[in-house]
């Protein structure tokens, strides 16, 4: 039974499979009417729309991801050979589980393992690629020739490690993420330390998404003062925000059922930004 009346929630929950997934988990090369999104796209959208671990679609998805992490089932995604797919799959599942359930007992060993790798890699105060590769290979074997490492500067790592690092390592890691030249992989494409040129743009919406990924770190508030000041400077004369129609991407916006009325768009933008600013405190 779907307990929510929102248009978008009803639409996404209606596509959920019996096993709790939405079919492919990570990649979907040919979307169809019956398979228009991946499981993680559905989860990202449902989270934006306000669902939590207590809501039925998320409960079902969490059990599915636990089954994948426990090797009771396997997602239908093609097993890529560019990296160790077993490690990457565990990495993804544990990250998504921890987004909704930070203390999950199945996800914890995965996050603890990665926290150990990251702690050693930032021991000098900045990221050391050689140490990262060495610590990585102590735990994750090479399965295929030319196999790449799972990089630290991406969505899964940022969410997997939140709350798992000591203060010194966390400070160094967040500095690394904020200053990484191409931002957070799978979220945005530019350095978080550099503000978007235009506020009413999809680029700015993705920038906010990057901030939303790191805001849970205890040091993030003081490290993002520059971003907070920029956001506050974008308020209109009524103390609200409007990012314009171009940010309607089906992921972060819209939140309201429709944007036919520009006021609904403004309300959505203001709601998202107010929540982010509160988290920054």
MARDREN-356946 format. One record per residue (C-alpha): x, y, z. Coordinates in steps of 0.02 Angstrom, whole numbers, padded with zeros to 5 digits, always signed. Each point is the difference from the previous one (the first is absolute). Example, Ala and Ser with C-alpha at 12.3 -4.5 7.8 and 13.67 -1.06 7.14 Angstrom:
BEGIN
+00615-00225+00390 +00069+00172-00033 
***
This chain:
BEGIN
+00000+00000+00000 +00066+00171-00049 -00031+00120+00143 +00043+00163-00089 -00112+00104-00112 +00134+00101-00089 -00002-00020-00189 +00185-00039-00018 +00006-00120+00147 -00151-00095-00065 +00079-00010-00172 +00168-00066+00060 -00071-00118+00132 -00116-00072-00131 +00152-00055-00102 +00086-00090+00144 +00028-00185-00033 -00057-00140+00114 +00178-00023+00064 +00009+00181+00059 +00108+00062-00143 -00036+00099-00157 +00095-00124-00108 +00177+00055-00044 +00087+00078+00148 +00140+00110-00066 -00008+00014-00189 -00140+00002-00129 +00051+00019-00181 -00172-00016-00078 -00143+00067+00107 -00175-00065-00039 -00175+00038+00065 +00008-00147+00119 +00184+00033+00046 +00021+00189-00009 +00123+00016+00144 +00128-00096+00102 -00023-00047+00182 +00119+00135+00058 -00085+00131-00109 -00165-00046+00083 +00079+00007+00172 +00080+00169-00033 -00164+00071-00061 -00103-00073+00143 +00124+00070+00125 -00016+00173-00078 -00189-00020+00012 +00017-00029+00187 -00012-00188+00024 +00098-00084+00140 +00038-00175+00062 -00173-00007+00079 -00091+00014-00167 -00052-00161-00087 +00093+00025-00167 +00163+00037+00093 -00025-00145+00121 -00019-00118-00147 +00152+00073-00089 +00107-00012+00157 -00040-00184+00016 +00045-00026-00182 +00167+00088+00023 +00037-00102+00156 -00035-00158-00099 +00122+00059-00134 +00131+00042+00131 -00027-00172+00078 +00014-00084-00172 -00176-00069+00017 -00043+00081-00166 +00090+00093-00140 -00054+00157-00093 -00020-00025-00188 +00135+00128-00043 +00141-00053-00116 +00154-00044+00102 +00127+00128-00058 +00182-00051-00015 +00077+00173+00016 -00001-00024+00189 -00030-00136+00128 -00188-00013-00021 -00031-00097+00161 +00087+00136+00101 -00089+00138-00096 -00169-00081+00023 +00027-00016+00187 +00061+00181+00001 -00160+00060-00086 -00121-00105+00103 +00080+00046+00167 +00002+00185-00045 -00184+00002-00047 -00048-00100+00153 +00094+00121+00113 -00085+00150-00082 -00165-00063+00070 +00063-00106+00146 +00171+00063+00064 +00016-00134+00134 -00043-00149-00109 +00098-00152+00058 +00029-00070-00175 +00063+00165-00072 +00114+00039+00148 +00142-00122-00043 +00011+00074-00175 +00008+00178+00066 +00128-00050+00132 +00111-00079-00133 -00004+00156-00109 +00025+00114+00150 +00161-00096+00036 +00061+00025-00178 -00040+00185+00003 +00079+00028+00170 +00166-00069-00060 -00012+00095-00164 -00020+00168+00088 +00124-00035+00141 +00117+00139-00060 -00142+00128+00000 -00033-00013-00187 -00045-00140-00119 +00141-00120-00045 -00041-00099-00158 +00136-00129+00027 -00057-00040+00177 -00180-00006-00059 +00044-00126-00136 +00102-00104+00123 -00134-00003+00135 -00133-00032-00132 +00088-00153-00071 +00027-00073+00173 -00188-00021+00007 -00062-00003-00180 +00089-00118-00122 +00023+00029-00187 -00124-00105-00098 +00037+00060-00177 +00148+00071-00095 +00001+00190-00001 -00127+00011+00140 -00022+00174+00076 -00016+00049+00182 -00163+00063+00071 +00034+00186+00020 -00031+00093+00165 -00078+00155-00080 -00171-00071-00037 -00178-00009+00066 +00012-00172+00080 +00161+00034+00095 -00061+00166+00069 -00160-00078+00065 +00082-00161+00058 +00127+00089+00111 -00112+00130+00082 +00016-00023+00187 +00138-00130-00019 +00159+00105+00005 +00100+00074+00143 +00007+00189+00008 +00170+00019-00083 -00039-00117-00144 -00172+00074-00025 +00071+00176-00016 +00127-00057-00129 -00127-00103-00096 -00131+00139-00009 +00135+00124-00057 +00047-00124-00136 -00181-00018-00058 -00033+00188+00002 +00155+00035-00103 -00007-00148-00119 +00008+00072-00178 -00152-00093-00067 -00109+00001+00155 -00089-00154+00065 -00014-00133-00135 -00182-00045-00038 -00059+00165+00076 +00083+00153-00080 +00142+00040-00119 +00097+00144+00076 +00101+00048+00153 -00111+00032+00151 +00119+00138+00056 -00050+00098-00157 -00174+00076+00001 -00114-00021-00152 -00005+00148-00118 -00190+00003-00010 -00117-00041+00144 -00154-00035-00106 +00079-00148-00091 +00011-00188+00001 +00185+00018+00042 -00047+00091+00161 -00127-00135+00042 +00135-00132-00018 +00115+00109+00105 -00131+00000+00139 -00010-00189-00019 +00187-00012+00030 -00018+00105+00158 -00142-00113+00055 +00117-00150-00009 +00131+00071+00119 -00110+00099+00119 -00014-00149+00117 +00186+00009+00044 +00030+00090+00165 +00128+00119-00075 -00103+00041-00155 -00092+00152+00070 +00156+00102+00034 +00083-00057-00162 -00150+00056-00104 -00025+00175+00069 +00044+00072-00171 -00138-00104-00081 -00125+00048+00133 +00036+00184-00026 -00023-00021-00188 -00166-00090+00024 -00063+00134+00118 +00047+00135-00125 -00117-00080-00128 -00160+00033+00100 -00130+00110-00079 -00085+00148+00082 -00121-00119+00088 +00139-00105+00076 -00031-00145-00119 +00095-00086-00140 -00043-00038-00181 +00123-00102-00104 -00103+00013-00160 -00086-00128-00113 +00163-00076-00066 +00033-00093+00163 -00149-00116-00030 +00100-00160-00023 -00113-00135+00072 +00125-00032+00140 +00014+00149+00116 -00146+00095-00076 -00148+00010-00006 -00055-00043+00176 -00176+00066-00025 -00117-00098-00113 +00010+00135-00133 +00093+00160-00043 -00138+00075-00106 -00012+00131+00135 +00172+00084+00020 -00040+00023+00186 +00013-00189+00022 +00173+00002-00078 +00052+00139+00117 -00068-00096+00148 +00098-00155-00052 +00162+00096-00019 -00025+00090+00166 -00042-00163+00090 +00155-00089-00065 +00117+00145+00040 -00073+00031+00172 +00029-00183+00044 +00180+00010-00061 +00037+00160+00096 -00072-00077+00158 +00113-00151-00022 +00150+00117-00022 -00028+00070+00174 
***
